[in-house]
Amino acid sequence: MIMSHCHLYPGGRGGEFRDEYGIPGTPAHLAGFLKGAGFAQAVGLAPHENPPDPKELARLDTGEDGLEWLMGHPGVGVGPDAPIIPGATLKPQDPRSLVRVKTAYDRGVRFLKFHAIVMRCDPLDAESRRFFDLVQDLGMAVISHTGGGFWDWPTGHARIEVAFEMGKRHPKLKLLLAHAGCFWHVDGFETAVRACEECPSLYLETTAVLTELGREKWSMALSRLGPSRIIYGNDYPFVTRESVNEEVAFLRSLSPGVARGNAWRASLAPDPGSADLMLGGNIRKLIRDG
């Protein structure tokens, strides 16, 4: 199994959160956490650079290279057996972004993290268009925050409607709709599913909303999209082994549904093959095709 959307940064969450694997949020901890939760690999995301707010977690000091920091740790690599698959976190408006994304690709990196709120970035402006055109041409996959946020910053650029438009403008861009359009209690699930229906390179990504949204909605999504368009993510290190086990069990018990009145109800028995796709098979395909 492979878990997506794992945040890594210097110092992790801090020593007060230390557990049997070390300090959560560090590459060493993630490697141990994976084994404990029964996973073989994870997509680990490089820290944000040049923080607009120095109090925020997941940041490096100005001038440091997030991907370089990440790939300097044991267990992080682009080989098939590396426990941590690296993801670069690059801001499209950075004047070096086009060179840096090509450099990341040449190093074997196949995933990028994009966060319109934290980066304070309009993904539909001219600079972003050039950036995502290149990412699309390279065949890299983008894990993109969708929904709202608890930050005191404008959240409009992270709306699911914006990601939907990104999918239309870049029809071959592999875009993982992190939080399925619903982060921080935003109701964007139906729009996220419709975006995936209309844009074949978009994926629903479950981070932080899987059990919260409930079985009926995910059964509906599975029926409309199939298991090859849903990817498991979990916002590590803000999870526990118990919560991850619960989410895995939830996905393994999920089955397609049929509309009955205004609700969806499961119509078939759960398919182990479908769960295997959502729990890693789709990530492996993105890597192979990148």
Number of C-alpha atoms within 10 A of each C-alpha: 20 25 27 27 26 25 26 28 22 19 13 20 18 13 11 8 11 14 11 10 15 17 20 29 25 22 27 18 19 26 21 16 21 20 12 14 16 14 17 17 23 25 22 29 26 28 26 30 20 17 17 12 9 12 8 12 19 21 21 20 13 11 8 14 18 25 21 12 15 25 21 11 13 13 20 22 19 18 11 11 12 16 25 30 27 26 29 27 23 25 27 24 19 12 10 11 17 20 11 15 25 15 12 18 19 11 11 16 23 26 27 24 24 25 21 21 22 20 18 17 20 19 23 16 11 11 19 19 17 16 20 22 18 17 24 19 12 16 20 22 25 24 24 23 29 32 29 23 19 8 10 7 10 14 18 17 21 26 21 30 18 17 26 23 15 21 21 17 15 20 17 17 25 23 28 29 29 33 29 30 31 28 23 14 13 16 16 19 22 16 17 28 27 14 24 24 16 13 22 17 19 28 26 28 29 28 24 23 21 21 15 10 16 11 21 19 18 23 21 22 26 21 18 17 18 16 24 18 22 29 25 26 29 24 16 22 19 13 13 14 13 10 14 17 13 13 20 21 12 15 23 18 14 22 26 24 23 16 13 8 7 5 11 19 17 17 13 11 11 15 15 13 12 19 25 17 22 27 24 22 19 20 24 15 12 15 19 10 11 18
